[in-house]
Amino acid sequence: MSAFSEQLLSLREQKKLSQKEAAKEIQIASRTYQYYEAGEREPQLSVLIRIARFYGVSLDYLAGLTDTP
């Protein structure tokens, strides 16, 4: 798993959301969200920004560059 997929999984679990619920909030397909968490795909910048805003974290945190959300 990549740092991004690990962070994404952790953030979703902290909010106690299903992948489907998280995907709906971020406005992406639930299968796409599953690919992100599995480390099979990486999002475009525009989606990455939506993910960061939804979870209230920085892009650096999502990328695993910092431990500070």
mmCIF file of the N, C-alpha and C atoms, coordinates in Angstrom:
data_MODEL
# 
_entry.id   MODEL 
# 
loop_
_atom_site.group_PDB 
_atom_site.id 
_atom_site.type_symbol 
_atom_site.label_atom_id 
_atom_site.label_alt_id 
_atom_site.label_comp_id 
_atom_site.label_asym_id 
_atom_site.label_entity_id 
_atom_site.label_seq_id 
_atom_site.pdbx_PDB_ins_code 
_atom_site.Cartn_x 
_atom_site.Cartn_y 
_atom_site.Cartn_z 
_atom_site.occupancy 
_atom_site.B_iso_or_equiv 
_atom_site.pdbx_formal_charge 
_atom_site.auth_seq_id 
_atom_site.auth_comp_id 
_atom_site.auth_asym_id 
_atom_site.auth_atom_id 
_atom_site.pdbx_PDB_model_num 
ATOM 1   N N  . MET A 1 1  ? 0.841   -1.192 0.000   1.00 0.00 ? 1  MET A N  1 
ATOM 2   C CA . MET A 1 1  ? 0.000   0.000  0.000   1.00 0.00 ? 1  MET A CA 1 
ATOM 3   C C  . MET A 1 1  ? 0.879   1.245  0.000   1.00 0.00 ? 1  MET A C  1 
ATOM 4   N N  . SER A 1 2  ? 0.425   2.240  -0.694  1.00 0.00 ? 2  SER A N  1 
ATOM 5   C CA . SER A 1 2  ? 1.147   3.512  -0.724  1.00 0.00 ? 2  SER A CA 1 
ATOM 6   C C  . SER A 1 2  ? 0.765   4.333  0.508   1.00 0.00 ? 2  SER A C  1 
ATOM 7   N N  . ALA A 1 3  ? 1.550   5.357  0.769   1.00 0.00 ? 3  ALA A N  1 
ATOM 8   C CA . ALA A 1 3  ? 1.250   6.257  1.891   1.00 0.00 ? 3  ALA A CA 1 
ATOM 9   C C  . ALA A 1 3  ? -0.138  6.858  1.709   1.00 0.00 ? 3  ALA A C  1 
ATOM 10  N N  . PHE A 1 4  ? -0.462  7.230  0.468   1.00 0.00 ? 4  PHE A N  1 
ATOM 11  C CA . PHE A 1 4  ? -1.770  7.830  0.201   1.00 0.00 ? 4  PHE A CA 1 
ATOM 12  C C  . PHE A 1 4  ? -2.899  6.863  0.541   1.00 0.00 ? 4  PHE A C  1 
ATOM 13  N N  . SER A 1 5  ? -2.814  5.631  0.063   1.00 0.00 ? 5  SER A N  1 
ATOM 14  C CA . SER A 1 5  ? -3.901  4.682  0.305   1.00 0.00 ? 5  SER A CA 1 
ATOM 15  C C  . SER A 1 5  ? -4.037  4.370  1.793   1.00 0.00 ? 5  SER A C  1 
ATOM 16  N N  . GLU A 1 6  ? -2.921  4.300  2.506   1.00 0.00 ? 6  GLU A N  1 
ATOM 17  C CA . GLU A 1 6  ? -2.967  4.060  3.951   1.00 0.00 ? 6  GLU A CA 1 
ATOM 18  C C  . GLU A 1 6  ? -3.614  5.228  4.681   1.00 0.00 ? 6  GLU A C  1 
ATOM 19  N N  . GLN A 1 7  ? -3.257  6.447  4.299   1.00 0.00 ? 7  GLN A N  1 
ATOM 20  C CA . GLN A 1 7  ? -3.853  7.630  4.923   1.00 0.00 ? 7  GLN A CA 1 
ATOM 21  C C  . GLN A 1 7  ? -5.356  7.681  4.636   1.00 0.00 ? 7  GLN A C  1 
ATOM 22  N N  . LEU A 1 8  ? -5.722  7.379  3.407   1.00 0.00 ? 8  LEU A N  1 
ATOM 23  C CA . LEU A 1 8  ? -7.127  7.428  3.004   1.00 0.00 ? 8  LEU A CA 1 
ATOM 24  C C  . LEU A 1 8  ? -7.953  6.435  3.818   1.00 0.00 ? 8  LEU A C  1 
ATOM 25  N N  . LEU A 1 9  ? -7.457  5.230  3.952   1.00 0.00 ? 9  LEU A N  1 
ATOM 26  C CA . LEU A 1 9  ? -8.142  4.209  4.741   1.00 0.00 ? 9  LEU A CA 1 
ATOM 27  C C  . LEU A 1 9  ? -8.278  4.650  6.198   1.00 0.00 ? 9  LEU A C  1 
ATOM 28  N N  . SER A 1 10 ? -7.208  5.140  6.756   1.00 0.00 ? 10 SER A N  1 
ATOM 29  C CA . SER A 1 10 ? -7.218  5.579  8.152   1.00 0.00 ? 10 SER A CA 1 
ATOM 30  C C  . SER A 1 10 ? -8.216  6.714  8.377   1.00 0.00 ? 10 SER A C  1 
ATOM 31  N N  . LEU A 1 11 ? -8.222  7.682  7.490   1.00 0.00 ? 11 LEU A N  1 
ATOM 32  C CA . LEU A 1 11 ? -9.141  8.819  7.625   1.00 0.00 ? 11 LEU A CA 1 
ATOM 33  C C  . LEU A 1 11 ? -10.594 8.370  7.531   1.00 0.00 ? 11 LEU A C  1 
ATOM 34  N N  . ARG A 1 12 ? -10.874 7.472  6.606   1.00 0.00 ? 12 ARG A N  1 
ATOM 35  C CA . ARG A 1 12 ? -12.248 6.987  6.453   1.00 0.00 ? 12 ARG A CA 1 
ATOM 36  C C  . ARG A 1 12 ? -12.690 6.220  7.694   1.00 0.00 ? 12 ARG A C  1 
ATOM 37  N N  . GLU A 1 13 ? -11.808 5.390  8.222   1.00 0.00 ? 13 GLU A N  1 
ATOM 38  C CA . GLU A 1 13 ? -12.143 4.616  9.418   1.00 0.00 ? 13 GLU A CA 1 
ATOM 39  C C  . GLU A 1 13 ? -12.348 5.520  10.629  1.00 0.00 ? 13 GLU A C  1 
ATOM 40  N N  . GLN A 1 14 ? -11.575 6.596  10.720  1.00 0.00 ? 14 GLN A N  1 
ATOM 41  C CA . GLN A 1 14 ? -11.749 7.540  11.825  1.00 0.00 ? 14 GLN A CA 1 
ATOM 42  C C  . GLN A 1 14 ? -13.130 8.183  11.790  1.00 0.00 ? 14 GLN A C  1 
ATOM 43  N N  . LYS A 1 15 ? -13.634 8.423  10.577  1.00 0.00 ? 15 LYS A N  1 
ATOM 44  C CA . LYS A 1 15 ? -14.966 9.033  10.440  1.00 0.00 ? 15 LYS A CA 1 
ATOM 45  C C  . LYS A 1 15 ? -16.076 7.991  10.490  1.00 0.00 ? 15 LYS A C  1 
ATOM 46  N N  . LYS A 1 16 ? -15.668 6.704  10.576  1.00 0.00 ? 16 LYS A N  1 
ATOM 47  C CA . LYS A 1 16 ? -16.633 5.603  10.631  1.00 0.00 ? 16 LYS A CA 1 
ATOM 48  C C  . LYS A 1 16 ? -17.584 5.603  9.431   1.00 0.00 ? 16 LYS A C  1 
ATOM 49  N N  . LEU A 1 17 ? -16.995 5.740  8.261   1.00 0.00 ? 17 LEU A N  1 
ATOM 50  C CA . LEU A 1 17 ? -17.758 5.753  7.013   1.00 0.00 ? 17 LEU A CA 1 
ATOM 51  C C  . LEU A 1 17 ? -17.453 4.509  6.203   1.00 0.00 ? 17 LEU A C  1 
ATOM 52  N N  . SER A 1 18 ? -18.415 4.100  5.393   1.00 0.00 ? 18 SER A N  1 
ATOM 53  C CA . SER A 1 18 ? -18.147 3.050  4.414   1.00 0.00 ? 18 SER A CA 1 
ATOM 54  C C  . SER A 1 18 ? -17.460 3.699  3.215   1.00 0.00 ? 18 SER A C  1 
ATOM 55  N N  . GLN A 1 19 ? -16.868 2.879  2.368   1.00 0.00 ? 19 GLN A N  1 
ATOM 56  C CA . GLN A 1 19 ? -16.254 3.421  1.158   1.00 0.00 ? 19 GLN A CA 1 
ATOM 57  C C  . GLN A 1 19 ? -17.308 4.110  0.297   1.00 0.00 ? 19 GLN A C  1 
ATOM 58  N N  . LYS A 1 20 ? -18.488 3.523  0.241   1.00 0.00 ? 20 LYS A N  1 
ATOM 59  C CA . LYS A 1 20 ? -19.574 4.093  -0.559  1.00 0.00 ? 20 LYS A CA 1 
ATOM 60  C C  . LYS A 1 20 ? -19.979 5.470  -0.041  1.00 0.00 ? 20 LYS A C  1 
ATOM 61  N N  . GLU A 1 21 ? -20.083 5.614  1.272   1.00 0.00 ? 21 GLU A N  1 
ATOM 62  C CA . GLU A 1 21 ? -20.454 6.898  1.867   1.00 0.00 ? 21 GLU A CA 1 
ATOM 63  C C  . GLU A 1 21 ? -19.390 7.958  1.603   1.00 0.00 ? 21 GLU A C  1 
ATOM 64  N N  . ALA A 1 22 ? -18.130 7.581  1.780   1.00 0.00 ? 22 ALA A N  1 
ATOM 65  C CA . ALA A 1 22 ? -17.034 8.520  1.547   1.00 0.00 ? 22 ALA A CA 1 
ATOM 66  C C  . ALA A 1 22 ? -17.008 8.953  0.083   1.00 0.00 ? 22 ALA A C  1 
ATOM 67  N N  . ALA A 1 23 ? -17.156 8.001  -0.813  1.00 0.00 ? 23 ALA A N  1 
ATOM 68  C CA . ALA A 1 23 ? -17.144 8.310  -2.245  1.00 0.00 ? 23 ALA A CA 1 
ATOM 69  C C  . ALA A 1 23 ? -18.268 9.277  -2.612  1.00 0.00 ? 23 ALA A C  1 
ATOM 70  N N  . LYS A 1 24 ? -19.424 9.057  -2.035  1.00 0.00 ? 24 LYS A N  1 
ATOM 71  C CA . LYS A 1 24 ? -20.563 9.940  -2.313  1.00 0.00 ? 24 LYS A CA 1 
ATOM 72  C C  . LYS A 1 24 ? -20.262 11.369 -1.863  1.00 0.00 ? 24 LYS A C  1 
ATOM 73  N N  . GLU A 1 25 ? -19.689 11.519 -0.674  1.00 0.00 ? 25 GLU A N  1 
ATOM 74  C CA . GLU A 1 25 ? -19.351 12.844 -0.161  1.00 0.00 ? 25 GLU A CA 1 
ATOM 75  C C  . GLU A 1 25 ? -18.298 13.548 -1.025  1.00 0.00 ? 25 GLU A C  1 
ATOM 76  N N  . ILE A 1 26 ? -17.375 12.775 -1.563  1.00 0.00 ? 26 ILE A N  1 
ATOM 77  C CA . ILE A 1 26 ? -16.294 13.338 -2.377  1.00 0.00 ? 26 ILE A CA 1 
ATOM 78  C C  . ILE A 1 26 ? -16.724 13.495 -3.838  1.00 0.00 ? 26 ILE A C  1 
ATOM 79  N N  . GLN A 1 27 ? -17.853 12.916 -4.169  1.00 0.00 ? 27 GLN A N  1 
ATOM 80  C CA . GLN A 1 27 ? -18.432 12.992 -5.514  1.00 0.00 ? 27 GLN A CA 1 
ATOM 81  C C  . GLN A 1 27 ? -17.610 12.223 -6.548  1.00 0.00 ? 27 GLN A C  1 
ATOM 82  N N  . ILE A 1 28 ? -17.288 10.978 -6.179  1.00 0.00 ? 28 ILE A N  1 
ATOM 83  C CA . ILE A 1 28 ? -16.637 10.064 -7.113  1.00 0.00 ? 28 ILE A CA 1 
ATOM 84  C C  . ILE A 1 28 ? -17.353 8.723  -7.017  1.00 0.00 ? 28 ILE A C  1 
ATOM 85  N N  . ALA A 1 29 ? -17.107 7.859  -7.980  1.00 0.00 ? 29 ALA A N  1 
ATOM 86  C CA . ALA A 1 29 ? -17.710 6.530  -7.967  1.00 0.00 ? 29 ALA A CA 1 
ATOM 87  C C  . ALA A 1 29 ? -17.135 5.706  -6.819  1.00 0.00 ? 29 ALA A C  1 
ATOM 88  N N  . SER A 1 30 ? -17.964 4.876  -6.219  1.00 0.00 ? 30 SER A N  1 
ATOM 89  C CA . SER A 1 30 ? -17.480 4.082  -5.086  1.00 0.00 ? 30 SER A CA 1 
ATOM 90  C C  . SER A 1 30 ? -16.372 3.122  -5.515  1.00 0.00 ? 30 SER A C  1 
ATOM 91  N N  . ARG A 1 31 ? -16.430 2.604  -6.723  1.00 0.00 ? 31 ARG A N  1 
ATOM 92  C CA . ARG A 1 31 ? -15.366 1.709  -7.210  1.00 0.00 ? 31 ARG A CA 1 
ATOM 93  C C  . ARG A 1 31 ? -14.042 2.473  -7.348  1.00 0.00 ? 31 ARG A C  1 
ATOM 94  N N  . THR A 1 32 ? -14.125 3.703  -7.772  1.00 0.00 ? 32 THR A N  1 
ATOM 95  C CA . THR A 1 32 ? -12.923 4.534  -7.878  1.00 0.00 ? 32 THR A CA 1 
ATOM 96  C C  . THR A 1 32 ? -12.303 4.724  -6.505  1.00 0.00 ? 32 THR A C  1 
ATOM 97  N N  . TYR A 1 33 ? -13.140 4.992  -5.511  1.00 0.00 ? 33 TYR A N  1 
ATOM 98  C CA . TYR A 1 33 ? -12.647 5.142  -4.142  1.00 0.00 ? 33 TYR A CA 1 
ATOM 99  C C  . TYR A 1 33 ? -11.969 3.855  -3.676  1.00 0.00 ? 33 TYR A C  1 
ATOM 100 N N  . GLN A 1 34 ? -12.556 2.725  -4.010  1.00 0.00 ? 34 GLN A N  1 
ATOM 101 C CA . GLN A 1 34 ? -11.971 1.434  -3.644  1.00 0.00 ? 34 GLN A CA 1 
ATOM 102 C C  . GLN A 1 34 ? -10.586 1.274  -4.269  1.00 0.00 ? 34 GLN A C  1 
ATOM 103 N N  . TYR A 1 35 ? -10.448 1.676  -5.520  1.00 0.00 ? 35 TYR A N  1 
ATOM 104 C CA . TYR A 1 35 ? -9.143  1.614  -6.192  1.00 0.00 ? 35 TYR A CA 1 
ATOM 105 C C  . TYR A 1 35 ? -8.117  2.483  -5.464  1.00 0.00 ? 35 TYR A C  1 
ATOM 106 N N  . TYR A 1 36 ? -8.527  3.656  -5.029  1.00 0.00 ? 36 TYR A N  1 
ATOM 107 C CA . TYR A 1 36 ? -7.615  4.551  -4.310  1.00 0.00 ? 36 TYR A CA 1 
ATOM 108 C C  . TYR A 1 36 ? -7.140  3.911  -3.007  1.00 0.00 ? 36 TYR A C  1 
ATOM 109 N N  . GLU A 1 37 ? -8.071  3.357  -2.244  1.00 0.00 ? 37 GLU A N  1 
ATOM 110 C CA . GLU A 1 37 ? -7.706  2.735  -0.969  1.00 0.00 ? 37 GLU A CA 1 
ATOM 111 C C  . GLU A 1 37 ? -6.838  1.496  -1.158  1.00 0.00 ? 37 GLU A C  1 
ATOM 112 N N  . ALA A 1 38 ? -7.058  0.781  -2.240  1.00 0.00 ? 38 ALA A N  1 
ATOM 113 C CA . ALA A 1 38 ? -6.281  -0.439 -2.506  1.00 0.00 ? 38 ALA A CA 1 
ATOM 114 C C  . ALA A 1 38 ? -4.906  -0.114 -3.092  1.00 0.00 ? 38 ALA A C  1 
ATOM 115 N N  . GLY A 1 39 ? -4.696  1.146  -3.436  1.00 0.00 ? 39 GLY A N  1 
ATOM 116 C CA . GLY A 1 39 ? -3.423  1.545  -4.025  1.00 0.00 ? 39 GLY A CA 1 
ATOM 117 C C  . GLY A 1 39 ? -3.306  1.178  -5.495  1.00 0.00 ? 39 GLY A C  1 
ATOM 118 N N  . GLU A 1 40 ? -4.432  0.891  -6.131  1.00 0.00 ? 40 GLU A N  1 
ATOM 119 C CA . GLU A 1 40 ? -4.431  0.498  -7.538  1.00 0.00 ? 40 GLU A CA 1 
ATOM 120 C C  . GLU A 1 40 ? -4.464  1.693  -8.487  1.00 0.00 ? 40 GLU A C  1 
ATOM 121 N N  . ARG A 1 41 ? -4.913  2.820  -7.976  1.00 0.00 ? 41 ARG A N  1 
ATOM 122 C CA . ARG A 1 41 ? -4.963  4.065  -8.762  1.00 0.00 ? 41 ARG A CA 1 
ATOM 123 C C  . ARG A 1 41 ? -4.677  5.241  -7.847  1.00 0.00 ? 41 ARG A C  1 
ATOM 124 N N  . GLU A 1 42 ? -4.297  6.346  -8.468  1.00 0.00 ? 42 GLU A N  1 
ATOM 125 C CA . GLU A 1 42 ? -4.107  7.590  -7.725  1.00 0.00 ? 42 GLU A CA 1 
ATOM 126 C C  . GLU A 1 42 ? -4.985  8.664  -8.346  1.00 0.00 ? 42 GLU A C  1 
ATOM 127 N N  . PRO A 1 43 ? -5.558  9.527  -7.525  1.00 0.00 ? 43 PRO A N  1 
ATOM 128 C CA . PRO A 1 43 ? -6.490  10.534 -8.040  1.00 0.00 ? 43 PRO A CA 1 
ATOM 129 C C  . PRO A 1 43 ? -5.788  11.684 -8.746  1.00 0.00 ? 43 PRO A C  1 
ATOM 130 N N  . GLN A 1 44 ? -6.563  12.337 -9.620  1.00 0.00 ? 44 GLN A N  1 
ATOM 131 C CA . GLN A 1 44 ? -6.098  13.577 -10.223 1.00 0.00 ? 44 GLN A CA 1 
ATOM 132 C C  . GLN A 1 44 ? -6.074  14.640 -9.130  1.00 0.00 ? 44 GLN A C  1 
ATOM 133 N N  . LEU A 1 45 ? -5.358  15.707 -9.397  1.00 0.00 ? 45 LEU A N  1 
ATOM 134 C CA . LEU A 1 45 ? -5.207  16.768 -8.401  1.00 0.00 ? 45 LEU A CA 1 
ATOM 135 C C  . LEU A 1 45 ? -6.556  17.317 -7.938  1.00 0.00 ? 45 LEU A C  1 
ATOM 136 N N  . SER A 1 46 ? -7.491  17.520 -8.840  1.00 0.00 ? 46 SER A N  1 
ATOM 137 C CA . SER A 1 46 ? -8.787  18.083 -8.451  1.00 0.00 ? 46 SER A CA 1 
ATOM 138 C C  . SER A 1 46 ? -9.524  17.174 -7.465  1.00 0.00 ? 46 SER A C  1 
ATOM 139 N N  . VAL A 1 47 ? -9.417  15.878 -7.649  1.00 0.00 ? 47 VAL A N  1 
ATOM 140 C CA . VAL A 1 47 ? -10.050 14.930 -6.731  1.00 0.00 ? 47 VAL A CA 1 
ATOM 141 C C  . VAL A 1 47 ? -9.281  14.890 -5.419  1.00 0.00 ? 47 VAL A C  1 
ATOM 142 N N  . LEU A 1 48 ? -7.977  14.946 -5.503  1.00 0.00 ? 48 LEU A N  1 
ATOM 143 C CA . LEU A 1 48 ? -7.144  14.954 -4.305  1.00 0.00 ? 48 LEU A CA 1 
ATOM 144 C C  . LEU A 1 48 ? -7.498  16.149 -3.415  1.00 0.00 ? 48 LEU A C  1 
ATOM 145 N N  . ILE A 1 49 ? -7.737  17.275 -4.021  1.00 0.00 ? 49 ILE A N  1 
ATOM 146 C CA . ILE A 1 49 ? -8.130  18.472 -3.266  1.00 0.00 ? 49 ILE A CA 1 
ATOM 147 C C  . ILE A 1 49 ? -9.482  18.260 -2.588  1.00 0.00 ? 49 ILE A C  1 
ATOM 148 N N  . ARG A 1 50 ? -10.431 17.662 -3.302  1.00 0.00 ? 50 ARG A N  1 
ATOM 149 C CA . ARG A 1 50 ? -11.746 17.379 -2.701  1.00 0.00 ? 50 ARG A CA 1 
ATOM 150 C C  . ARG A 1 50 ? -11.617 16.416 -1.523  1.00 0.00 ? 50 ARG A C  1 
ATOM 151 N N  . ILE A 1 51 ? -10.753 15.415 -1.658  1.00 0.00 ? 51 ILE A N  1 
ATOM 152 C CA . ILE A 1 51 ? -10.531 14.462 -0.574  1.00 0.00 ? 51 ILE A CA 1 
ATOM 153 C C  . ILE A 1 51 ? -9.943  15.183 0.639   1.00 0.00 ? 51 ILE A C  1 
ATOM 154 N N  . ALA A 1 52 ? -8.927  16.008 0.416   1.00 0.00 ? 52 ALA A N  1 
ATOM 155 C CA . ALA A 1 52 ? -8.295  16.747 1.513   1.00 0.00 ? 52 ALA A CA 1 
ATOM 156 C C  . ALA A 1 52 ? -9.303  17.661 2.207   1.00 0.00 ? 52 ALA A C  1 
ATOM 157 N N  . ARG A 1 53 ? -10.119 18.339 1.445   1.00 0.00 ? 53 ARG A N  1 
ATOM 158 C CA . ARG A 1 53 ? -11.127 19.234 2.041   1.00 0.00 ? 53 ARG A CA 1 
ATOM 159 C C  . ARG A 1 53 ? -12.148 18.440 2.849   1.00 0.00 ? 53 ARG A C  1 
ATOM 160 N N  . PHE A 1 54 ? -12.600 17.325 2.303   1.00 0.00 ? 54 PHE A N  1 
ATOM 161 C CA . PHE A 1 54 ? -13.603 16.518 2.993   1.00 0.00 ? 54 PHE A CA 1 
ATOM 162 C C  . PHE A 1 54 ? -13.076 16.024 4.334   1.00 0.00 ? 54 PHE A C  1 
ATOM 163 N N  . TYR A 1 55 ? -11.844 15.542 4.356   1.00 0.00 ? 55 TYR A N  1 
ATOM 164 C CA . TYR A 1 55 ? -11.281 15.005 5.593   1.00 0.00 ? 55 TYR A CA 1 
ATOM 165 C C  . TYR A 1 55 ? -10.617 16.073 6.453   1.00 0.00 ? 55 TYR A C  1 
ATOM 166 N N  . GLY A 1 56 ? -10.486 17.292 5.935   1.00 0.00 ? 56 GLY A N  1 
ATOM 167 C CA . GLY A 1 56 ? -9.909  18.379 6.715   1.00 0.00 ? 56 GLY A CA 1 
ATOM 168 C C  . GLY A 1 56 ? -8.420  18.219 6.958   1.00 0.00 ? 56 GLY A C  1 
ATOM 169 N N  . VAL A 1 57 ? -7.718  17.727 5.938   1.00 0.00 ? 57 VAL A N  1 
ATOM 170 C CA . VAL A 1 57 ? -6.270  17.516 6.055   1.00 0.00 ? 57 VAL A CA 1 
ATOM 171 C C  . VAL A 1 57 ? -5.557  18.196 4.887   1.00 0.00 ? 57 VAL A C  1 
ATOM 172 N N  . SER A 1 58 ? -4.238  18.286 4.996   1.00 0.00 ? 58 SER A N  1 
ATOM 173 C CA . SER A 1 58 ? -3.451  18.887 3.919   1.00 0.00 ? 58 SER A CA 1 
ATOM 174 C C  . SER A 1 58 ? -3.111  17.846 2.852   1.00 0.00 ? 58 SER A C  1 
ATOM 175 N N  . LEU A 1 59 ? -2.731  18.327 1.692   1.00 0.00 ? 59 LEU A N  1 
ATOM 176 C CA . LEU A 1 59 ? -2.280  17.432 0.631   1.00 0.00 ? 59 LEU A CA 1 
ATOM 177 C C  . LEU A 1 59 ? -0.997  16.721 1.047   1.00 0.00 ? 59 LEU A C  1 
ATOM 178 N N  . ASP A 1 60 ? -0.127  17.410 1.784   1.00 0.00 ? 60 ASP A N  1 
ATOM 179 C CA . ASP A 1 60 ? 1.096   16.795 2.274   1.00 0.00 ? 60 ASP A CA 1 
ATOM 180 C C  . ASP A 1 60 ? 0.790   15.611 3.190   1.00 0.00 ? 60 ASP A C  1 
ATOM 181 N N  . TYR A 1 61 ? -0.233  15.743 4.006   1.00 0.00 ? 61 TYR A N  1 
ATOM 182 C CA . TYR A 1 61 ? -0.631  14.649 4.898   1.00 0.00 ? 61 TYR A CA 1 
ATOM 183 C C  . TYR A 1 61 ? -1.114  13.466 4.079   1.00 0.00 ? 61 TYR A C  1 
ATOM 184 N N  . LEU A 1 62 ? -1.954  13.723 3.099   1.00 0.00 ? 62 LEU A N  1 
ATOM 185 C CA . LEU A 1 62 ? -2.461  12.631 2.253   1.00 0.00 ? 62 LEU A CA 1 
ATOM 186 C C  . LEU A 1 62 ? -1.336  11.912 1.527   1.00 0.00 ? 62 LEU A C  1 
ATOM 187 N N  . ALA A 1 63 ? -0.324  12.651 1.129   1.00 0.00 ? 63 ALA A N  1 
ATOM 188 C CA . ALA A 1 63 ? 0.796   12.062 0.403   1.00 0.00 ? 63 ALA A CA 1 
ATOM 189 C C  . ALA A 1 63 ? 1.808   11.394 1.324   1.00 0.00 ? 63 ALA A C  1 
ATOM 190 N N  . GLY A 1 64 ? 1.619   11.537 2.631   1.00 0.00 ? 64 GLY A N  1 
ATOM 191 C CA . GLY A 1 64 ? 2.539   10.926 3.575   1.00 0.00 ? 64 GLY A CA 1 
ATOM 192 C C  . GLY A 1 64 ? 3.816   11.727 3.792   1.00 0.00 ? 64 GLY A C  1 
ATOM 193 N N  . LEU A 1 65 ? 3.798   13.005 3.422   1.00 0.00 ? 65 LEU A N  1 
ATOM 194 C CA . LEU A 1 65 ? 4.979   13.856 3.575   1.00 0.00 ? 65 LEU A CA 1 
ATOM 195 C C  . LEU A 1 65 ? 5.087   14.477 4.960   1.00 0.00 ? 65 LEU A C  1 
ATOM 196 N N  . THR A 1 66 ? 3.985   14.462 5.693   1.00 0.00 ? 66 THR A N  1 
ATOM 197 C CA . THR A 1 66 ? 3.965   15.007 7.055   1.00 0.00 ? 66 THR A CA 1 
ATOM 198 C C  . THR A 1 66 ? 3.023   14.180 7.913   1.00 0.00 ? 66 THR A C  1 
ATOM 199 N N  . ASP A 1 67 ? 3.245   14.177 9.197   1.00 0.00 ? 67 ASP A N  1 
ATOM 200 C CA . ASP A 1 67 ? 2.360   13.477 10.128  1.00 0.00 ? 67 ASP A CA 1 
ATOM 201 C C  . ASP A 1 67 ? 1.293   14.391 10.702  1.00 0.00 ? 67 ASP A C  1 
ATOM 202 N N  . THR A 1 68 ? 1.366   15.662 10.329  1.00 0.00 ? 68 THR A N  1 
ATOM 203 C CA . THR A 1 68 ? 0.429   16.663 10.822  1.00 0.00 ? 68 THR A CA 1 
ATOM 204 C C  . THR A 1 68 ? -0.714  16.844 9.813   1.00 0.00 ? 68 THR A C  1 
ATOM 205 N N  . PRO A 1 69 ? -1.928  16.473 10.230  1.00 0.00 ? 69 PRO A N  1 
ATOM 206 C CA . PRO A 1 69 ? -3.064  16.586 9.292   1.00 0.00 ? 69 PRO A CA 1 
ATOM 207 C C  . PRO A 1 69 ? -3.311  18.015 8.875   1.00 0.00 ? 69 PRO A C  1 
# 
